[in-house]
Amino acid sequence: MKKLFLFIVFANIVIFCFAQKKSEIMGRVVDSIDKKGIPYVTVKLLDSVGHLQNGTMTDTTGFFKMAKMPRNTYIIEVSCLGYKTKKLSINANESQVYYKINLVTDAKMLETAVVTGERITMREEIDKMVYKIDDFTLRNST
């Protein structure tokens, strides 16, 4: 009985010593000008080589959270349409890590867009086909 008790105590000590400590990474992504939170921003957590470890999106107020991450050094990549992508190196060796990330707007001018449309000239119904001819065609036809 004494040997069983010592085995259980020793096993728990070994498990406790080799258990990997976890970190909770959280933060807020804000606009660099008005300091308001940016909703639905993609937040990627990459290892030092650049492999994806975790990812999330910000909520409607710009907050994000990634729980139960092994304590390590990571790269956070933050991207959103209309803003420049930002990469930060972070050290997640605490139980809770908080970062405030400012994104800079990325204004790009687009070329002139031309929108063209076409009318439906024929439609098929159950018992007939209906042709729709515009006035220009009627005036120029014989």
C-alpha positions in Angstrom: 0.0 0.0 0.0 2.9 2.3 0.9 4.5 1.6 -2.5 1.3 2.4 -4.4 0.9 5.7 -2.5 4.5 6.7 -3.3 4.0 5.7 -6.9 0.9 8.0 -7.2 2.7 10.9 -5.5 5.8 10.5 -7.7 3.6 10.2 -10.9 1.8 13.4 -10.0 5.1 15.3 -9.4 6.4 14.1 -12.7 3.2 15.2 -14.5 3.3 18.6 -12.8 6.9 19.2 -13.6 6.6 18.3 -17.3 3.2 19.9 -17.8 3.5 22.7 -20.4 2.4 26.0 -19.0 -0.1 27.9 -21.2 -0.6 31.5 -22.0 -3.6 33.6 -22.9 -2.9 36.1 -25.6 -5.4 38.9 -26.0 -5.6 42.5 -27.2 -7.4 45.2 -29.1 -6.9 46.4 -32.6 -7.6 50.1 -33.1 -7.5 52.7 -35.9 -4.3 54.7 -35.6 -6.1 58.0 -36.1 -9.4 57.9 -34.1 -8.3 55.1 -31.7 -11.6 53.3 -32.1 -11.7 49.5 -32.2 -11.8 47.9 -35.7 -14.3 45.0 -36.0 -13.7 41.7 -37.8 -9.9 42.0 -38.2 -8.0 38.8 -39.0 -5.4 38.0 -36.3 -2.9 35.2 -37.0 -0.5 33.8 -34.6 2.7 32.5 -36.3 5.7 30.7 -34.8 9.2 32.0 -35.4 9.5 30.2 -38.7 6.2 31.6 -40.0 3.9 28.5 -39.6 0.3 29.3 -38.5 -0.3 28.3 -34.8 -3.6 29.9 -34.1 -6.0 32.5 -35.6 -9.1 34.5 -34.7 -11.0 37.6 -35.6 -11.8 40.6 -33.5 -15.3 41.2 -32.2 -17.4 44.3 -32.9 -15.3 46.4 -30.5 -11.9 45.3 -31.8 -11.0 42.8 -29.0 -9.4 39.4 -29.7 -8.4 36.5 -27.5 -6.4 33.2 -28.0 -6.4 30.9 -25.0 -4.2 27.9 -24.0 -1.2 28.8 -26.2 2.1 27.3 -25.2 4.5 29.9 -23.7 6.8 30.9 -26.5 7.8 33.8 -28.7 5.3 34.4 -31.6 4.6 36.7 -34.5 1.2 38.3 -34.6 0.0 39.2 -38.1 -3.0 41.6 -38.2 -4.8 42.3 -41.4 -8.0 44.0 -42.5 -9.4 45.4 -45.7 -8.6 49.1 -46.0 -5.6 48.9 -43.6 -2.0 48.0 -43.9 -1.0 44.5 -42.6 1.0 44.7 -39.5 3.4 42.1 -38.0 4.6 42.2 -34.4 7.0 39.9 -32.5 5.5 39.1 -29.1 6.8 37.3 -26.1 4.1 35.1 -24.5 5.9 33.9 -21.4 3.3 35.1 -18.9 0.0 33.6 -18.1 -1.8 36.5 -19.7 -0.4 38.8 -22.4 -2.2 41.9 -23.6 -1.4 44.0 -26.7 -2.9 47.1 -28.2 -2.3 47.2 -32.0 -2.7 50.3 -34.1 -3.5 49.8 -37.8 -2.8 52.5 -40.4 -5.3 53.1 -43.2 -4.2 52.0 -46.7 -5.8 54.3 -49.2 -5.6 53.2 -52.8 -7.1 54.9 -55.7 -8.9 52.7 -58.2 -9.2 53.2 -61.9 -12.4 54.5 -63.4 -15.1 51.7 -63.4 -17.5 51.4 -66.3 -20.7 49.6 -65.7 -22.7 48.2 -68.6 -26.0 46.5 -68.6 -28.2 44.6 -71.1 -31.9 44.3 -71.2 -33.6 41.0 -71.5 -34.9 40.8 -75.0 -36.8 37.6 -74.7 -38.5 35.6 -72.0 -40.1 32.2 -72.2 -43.4 31.5 -70.5 -45.3 28.3 -70.2 -47.4 28.7 -73.4 -45.5 31.4 -75.4 -42.3 33.3 -76.0 -42.4 37.1 -75.4 -40.0 39.4 -77.3 -39.2 42.8 -75.9 -38.0 45.2 -78.6 -36.8 48.7 -77.6 -37.8 51.9 -79.4 -34.5 52.4 -81.1 -34.7 49.1 -82.8 -38.3 49.7 -83.9 -37.5 53.1 -85.4 -34.5 51.8 -87.4 -36.1 48.6 -88.7 -38.0 48.3 -92.0 
